[in-house]
Amino acid sequence: MLELNKSGTDRSEPGRLPAQDPGPDAAPDTRPAGASPSTGPDASAGRVPLRPYLVAGAILCALYFLYAYFQYARFGSPSWDLGIFEQEVRAYAGFDAPVVDIKGPGYLILGDHFSPIVALLAPLYWIWPSAESLLFAQAALFALGAVIVGRTTQQILGGRSGLCVTVAYGLSWGIQEAVKADFHEIAFAVPLLALVCRALLLKRYTAALLWSLPLVLVKEDLGATVAVVGFLLFVYGRRLQGALLAAFGVAAFVVTLVVLIPAASSAGRYDYWTKIDKNGEQDVSMLDSVLGVLNSSVKIEMLVFLIGITAFMALRSPLTLLIVPTLGWRLLSQDSNHWGMVWHYSAILMPVLFLALADGVRRSRGSHRPWLASYAKVAVPVAAAIAVAMTQHLPLRDLLRPETYRTDDARSQAARAALDAIPAGSRVETDITLMAHLTSDRTVYWVGGAPGTAPDIVAINLDFGWSRPIQDPVAYAEQLHPEARYRLKHRGGSFVVMERTTPEPDRIPGVQDG
């Protein structure tokens, strides 16, 4: 991925890369006349070794995957998303439409979120048909972002700043929380945004344009981010490129939300508008949403920690504008899950903020304000120290605890016994606990979300956290599916597996009708 940024697509003259600004504190060029230009400050970028960053990236990838793998092995998935994405990737791998039955029988996932880039995981899934392959892919993509962010920082600032920022980015709370949240499509946006910011900082503007284009295939809201990239190109003097890219981003954003998603949705609309205009059953006006963007201490805390992890130096860089579209919809949302520091929503902001940190330090080194110039000299290690200190309260700290690696506890053994009682190829209705362990070779439905399907198996974790305790699991299965009868097949610990005893219906929603 680094090759496009190294290709010199914005040449000031044939055969020459554009000159790079070494920063206001760079030493003057004192080369004797006729000396090789490769010894000058503009060549420093080319001398930055790649190997240390590849090693750091490999270590981070291992840490991310280790955490995600053992969370998965202990049946600790925090949501249904890993199962959803595995169903989507499994469909792509089989050259089928991306139907995700967890969202509803026969549900076309492109009518929910527009993320066709996920199809790129199909070749990996051919080799490794498991949810674990998605967890590994996300770990690798996050780690690739660290390689790009760290090496770019050293090219800009020199010294040991690159490795410090690699640590700060790699341990940042946005990345760690995304690892904990299992796989999400935004993993693809992380290295792409890192490459966009790298190209902007190194004045390789055509590369910035090209790297930003695939973002519209990652998630529907990222068209707005692409438009901001276009705005920055316009401001940096690439007016035609910037205007065209901004227009493309706005058009992609509108077409995806108004045309593509509604066309794929059975409801004929983009369902997530309700996150902004409804608070529960209560309608909320756009004006009230705008006035309420900072109406919660959770939102304010998130904003402070977003900028605080860069030692506040990101505020000195125009790159910070790239986080505005994502922050905008999150702060407008009435869903409190979007506001805080948990889940995966902040991961795509991390590469932008840490490269904005590098840019902010470069801009501040020659400031006429002595305190700012002095602070710029320590901002990078301060950011690394903040990241290390915060990790004691973040997911990766669990890797230091022996219990993290224990997958033979009674609960895990009971869960695996329940899985063994569910035949491969069967249609299963279940909750989050077993879901991602079943999606590789079964048709999986969300419990209560597949009326009329009479699944072969209903498997539930009685300790899942039901609103009302389930006293009679068989009666509960028949309540969900009055068209069928069930019997208890297996019970161990809190896990119960029921199998259908009546014939399969002639007509199964999402199968015959799909």
Protein Blocks (a to p, Z undefined) as FASTA:
>chain_A
ZZmmmnopacfbghiacdddebjkbccdfbdehiafklmmklmmmmpcfklmmmmmmmmm
mmmmmmmmmmmmnopafbfklmmmmmmmmmmmnopacddfkloghiafklmbccfklmmm
mmmmmmmgcfklmmmmmmmmmmmmmmmmmmmmmmmngpjllmmmmmmmmmpmklmmmmmn
opafklmmmmmmmmmmmmmmnopaklmmmmmmmmmmmpmklmmmmmmmmmmmmmnopaml
mmmmmmmmmmmmmmmmmmmmmmmpmnlpafklmmmmpghjaccdfklmmmmmmmcfklmm
mmmmmmmmnnommmmpmklmmmmmmmmmmmmpmbfklmmmghjklmmmmmmmmmmmmmmm
mmmmmpcblklmmmmmmmmmmmmmmmmmmmmmgmklmmmpmklmpckbfklmmmmmmmmm
pcghiacdddfklmmmmmmmpccddehiaghklpabdcddfknopabdcfblmlmmmmmm
mmbccddfbdchjbccdddfbdcdfbdghilmZZ
